[in-house]
């Protein structure tokens, strides 16, 4: 038979084998690419929006207070509507990766520029709120670097420095002056 026939047939077989391997690699790559998002999660930053209102702040409010005093305790309201001038809304949301989102609403109502009533979600104390914030994992106290006598015995003690004349440094007065002598 012809030599070129065998070469063409070998090239065709190698091409078919290469295509088959590529398809197998694609399917296994697809399985791996589907598994990666379950193992690796991208960083997402904390998103804090609105006014934090704690139970201590809410307890400081008293019916009949003027608007300015309410604002000094709760801060500037997040929502003030031109259609509802007698109502201030304080909304707070906190979204953190790996932690359930927090959302709280406080609404204060005024009549004749005096605090008339308050509607609020259950609010945490300031200590509870600060405790609920996510803390960095890697800020633990570093472990002290100490070695036991048994661990140190594996290494020879350092050699004492020799007092050879070449090792002695010249005195400071042997260096030339940095500035010319004053005349």
C-alpha positions as CSV (number, residue, x, y, z in Angstrom):
1,X,0.0,0.0,0.0
2,X,0.8,3.6,-0.3
3,X,2.8,5.3,2.4
4,X,0.9,8.5,2.3
5,X,-2.4,6.6,2.9
6,X,-1.0,5.4,6.2
7,X,0.1,8.9,7.2
8,X,-3.3,10.4,6.3
9,X,-5.0,7.6,8.3
10,X,-2.7,8.1,11.3
11,X,-3.3,11.9,11.2
12,X,-7.1,11.3,11.0
13,X,-7.0,8.9,14.0
14,X,-4.8,11.3,16.0
15,X,-7.2,14.2,15.2
16,X,-10.2,12.1,16.3
17,X,-8.4,11.1,19.5
18,X,-7.5,14.8,20.2
19,X,-11.1,15.9,19.6
20,X,-12.4,13.2,21.9
21,X,-9.9,14.2,24.7
22,X,-10.9,17.9,24.2
23,X,-14.6,17.0,24.7
24,X,-13.8,15.0,27.8
25,X,-11.7,17.8,29.2
26,X,-14.5,20.3,28.6
27,X,-17.0,18.2,30.5
28,X,-14.7,17.8,33.5
29,X,-13.8,21.5,33.3
30,X,-17.5,22.3,33.4
31,X,-17.9,20.2,36.6
32,X,-15.0,21.9,38.2
33,X,-16.2,25.4,37.2
34,X,-19.6,24.6,38.8
35,X,-17.9,23.5,42.1
36,X,-15.7,26.5,42.5
37,X,-18.4,29.0,43.6
38,X,-19.4,26.7,46.4
39,X,-15.8,26.6,47.7
40,X,-14.6,30.1,47.0
41,X,-16.7,33.1,47.9
42,X,-15.8,36.6,46.8
43,X,-15.3,39.4,49.4
44,X,-18.3,41.7,49.8
45,X,-18.0,44.7,51.9
46,X,-20.4,45.7,54.7
47,X,-23.1,48.1,53.6
48,X,-24.4,50.4,56.3
49,X,-27.3,52.8,55.4
50,X,-29.3,55.1,57.5
51,X,-29.5,56.1,61.2
52,X,-28.6,53.7,64.0
53,X,-31.2,54.2,66.7
54,X,-30.7,52.3,69.9
55,X,-33.1,51.5,72.7
56,X,-31.2,54.1,74.9
57,X,-31.9,56.8,72.4
58,X,-35.6,55.9,72.2
59,X,-35.9,55.9,76.0
60,X,-34.5,59.5,76.0
61,X,-37.4,60.7,74.0
62,X,-40.4,62.2,75.8
63,X,-43.7,63.1,74.4
64,X,-44.1,66.9,73.9
65,X,-40.4,67.4,73.0
66,X,-39.7,70.0,70.3
67,X,-38.4,68.9,66.9
68,X,-34.9,70.3,67.6
69,X,-34.6,68.2,70.7
70,X,-35.7,65.1,69.0
71,X,-33.2,65.7,66.2
72,X,-30.4,66.2,68.7
73,X,-31.2,62.8,70.2
74,X,-31.9,60.7,67.1
75,X,-30.0,62.7,64.4
76,X,-31.2,64.0,61.1
77,X,-34.0,61.8,59.8
78,X,-33.4,59.7,56.7
79,X,-36.8,60.5,55.2
80,X,-38.7,63.7,55.5
81,X,-41.7,64.0,53.2
82,X,-43.1,67.3,51.9
83,X,-46.5,65.6,52.0
84,X,-46.1,64.3,55.6
85,X,-44.3,67.2,57.3
86,X,-45.4,66.0,60.7
87,X,-43.6,62.7,60.3
88,X,-39.9,61.7,60.4
89,X,-38.7,58.3,59.4
90,X,-35.4,56.8,60.7
91,X,-34.4,53.6,58.8
92,X,-31.3,51.6,59.3
93,X,-30.0,48.6,57.3
94,X,-26.8,46.7,57.7
95,X,-25.8,44.0,55.2
96,X,-22.7,41.9,56.0
97,X,-21.3,38.8,54.3
98,X,-22.2,35.7,56.2
99,X,-24.5,37.5,58.7
100,X,-28.3,38.0,58.5
101,X,-29.2,41.5,57.3
102,X,-30.4,43.9,60.0
103,X,-33.2,46.3,59.2
104,X,-34.9,48.6,61.7
105,X,-37.5,51.4,61.4
106,X,-38.4,54.2,63.8
107,X,-41.1,56.8,62.9
108,X,-41.8,59.8,65.0
109,X,-44.9,61.9,64.6
110,X,-45.3,65.6,65.5
111,X,-48.3,67.8,66.2
112,X,-47.7,71.6,66.4
113,X,-43.9,70.9,66.3
114,X,-44.0,68.7,69.4
115,X,-43.4,65.0,69.6
116,X,-46.8,63.3,69.7
117,X,-46.1,59.6,69.3
118,X,-43.4,57.0,68.3
119,X,-43.7,53.8,66.2
120,X,-40.6,51.7,66.4
121,X,-39.4,48.1,65.7
122,X,-37.8,46.4,68.6
123,X,-34.4,48.1,69.0
124,X,-31.1,46.7,70.5
125,X,-29.2,48.4,73.2
126,X,-26.0,50.1,72.1
127,X,-23.9,47.3,73.5
128,X,-26.0,44.6,71.8
129,X,-25.7,46.5,68.4
130,X,-21.9,46.8,68.7
131,X,-21.7,43.1,69.7
132,X,-23.7,42.1,66.6
133,X,-21.2,43.7,64.2
134,X,-18.9,41.3,62.4
135,X,-15.4,41.2,63.8
136,X,-12.3,40.4,61.7
137,X,-11.2,36.8,62.3
138,X,-7.5,37.4,62.0
139,X,-7.0,40.0,64.7
140,X,-6.5,37.4,67.5
141,X,-3.5,38.1,69.7
142,X,-0.3,36.7,68.2
143,X,1.2,33.7,69.9
144,X,4.5,34.4,71.7
145,X,7.6,33.1,70.0
146,X,9.2,30.8,72.5
147,X,11.4,27.7,72.2
148,X,11.8,25.1,74.9
149,X,15.2,24.0,76.1
150,X,14.7,20.7,74.3
151,X,14.1,22.4,71.0
152,X,17.1,24.7,71.4
153,X,19.4,21.8,72.2
154,X,19.1,20.7,68.6
155,X,21.2,23.6,67.5
156,X,24.8,24.3,68.4
157,X,25.5,27.4,70.5
158,X,26.9,30.3,68.5
159,X,30.7,30.5,68.3
160,X,32.4,33.2,70.4
161,X,33.8,36.1,68.3
162,X,37.5,36.0,67.8
163,X,39.5,39.1,68.8
164,X,41.7,39.1,65.7
165,X,43.3,42.5,64.7
166,X,41.4,42.5,61.4
167,X,38.1,42.3,63.2
168,X,38.8,45.4,65.4
169,X,37.1,48.5,64.0
170,X,39.1,51.8,63.7
171,X,38.3,54.4,66.3
172,X,35.9,57.2,65.4
173,X,38.8,59.7,65.4
174,X,40.4,57.8,62.5
175,X,37.7,59.1,60.0
176,X,38.4,62.4,58.2
177,X,36.3,65.3,59.4
178,X,33.0,66.0,57.6
179,X,33.5,69.7,57.4
180,X,36.7,71.7,56.8
181,X,38.2,73.2,59.9
182,X,37.0,76.7,60.8
183,X,39.6,79.4,60.2
